[in-house]
Amino acid sequence: MLNENIRALRKSKGLSQEELAAKLNVVRQTVSKWEQGLSAPDSDMLMAISDALGAPVSTLLGETVKEAGPDELKAISEKLEVINHQLARRRADRRRALTWALIALCVMITVIFAVVIVLGSPYQDWDWSDPELAIVGTAYHAFEWVFIRTAPFALIGSAVLIALIHRKD
């Protein structure tokens, strides 16, 4: 029974005798002898086999382990199909959220650009001898200067990203 369980668990994990032997630091022939019932591992080795195969020692010694049959493979494939569907839906949701975020960015840039154009540069007529007004005016001028130079690139970049996202769909 031990030999059958070691073989069944090894095959269910997709391991060859060589791979299991490498995990256990023994030669392949030792694993072969265990699986043929010609020898048995000692208690320390049983613990190592248990760890390598991810099964409790009681399973190795007790109940018979069945190899995956066609019905089990069908169930696994159905679960994988559900997982793939969930991942695809999550990816689509992320794309949709990114698209709306980019659209919101474009609208925000356009609105700020319009406000800056309508307001003009009111700080040019301010009394710069007042220190607080000078700080506010400098900050406003810096914002305006940076925004006017970067907004077109951000707007074009957002539009290109939106087009690329929709092209993938």
C-alpha positions, -999 to +999 in steps of 0.1 A: +000+000+000+029+024+008+045+018-026+012+024-044+005+056-025+040+070-031+036+063-068+001+078-070+010+109-051+042+114-071+023+111-104-005+134-092+021+160-084+036+156-119+070+145-106+092+119-122+111+095-100+143+115-106+127+148-095+113+132-063+147+116-057+164+150-061+140+166-036+148+138-011+185+137-017+184+100-027+191+082-060+163+074-085+167+037-079+158+042-042+125+058-052+120+030-078+125+003-050+100+020-028+074+021-055+080-015-064+077-025-028+112-039-027+122-017+002+106+008+025+117+042+037+126+048+074+105+071+096+127+102+089+125+095+051+087+091+054+085+126+069+107+140+040+085+122+014+054+136+031+068+171+029+080+166-007+046+153-019+025+176+003+006+147+019+003+136+055+022+105+066-011+088+074-021+091+037+012+076+027+007+047+051-031+043+051-057+050+026-052+044-011-047+074-032-065+074-066-049+090-096-069+118-112-095+103-135-113+119-165-142+132-143-118+149-119-099+164-149-132+177-163-140+193-129-106+209-128-109+222-163-143+237-155-129+254-124-100+268-145-126+281-171-145+299-143-112+314-130-102+325-165-136+341-170-133+360-136-098+372-146-110+384-180-139+402-163-116+418-138-092+429-166-121+444-185-133+463-154-098+477-149-096+488-185-130+505-181-119+522-149-087+534-165-106+547-195-129+567-174-100+580-153-083+592-185-115+608-198-119+626-164-082+638-167-089+651-202-120+670-191-102+684-160-073+696-182-097+712-206-117+730-179-085+742-161-071+754-194-103+773-202-103+789-167-067+800-171-074+815-205-106+833-192-088+847-161-058+857-180-029+866-158-045+887-131-013+887-110+003+911-134-018+940-120-012+932-084+008+952-059+039+931-055+051+952-025+027+932-002+047+900+007+017+877+010+004+888-023+038+884-039+039+848-026+005+840-039+012+857-072+045+838-076+027+805-069-001+813-093+024+823-120+044+791-114+013+769-117+002+787-148+036+784-164+039+747-157+003+739-166+004+757-199+035+738-209+026+703-197-012+702-202-010+696-240+013+667-235-009+652-208-040+657-229-025+641-260-010+613-239-044+606-223-061+606-257-035+581-271-039+558-241-077+558-245-073+549-281-048+521-273-071+507-246-101+506-270-079+492-298-071+461-276-108+455-270 
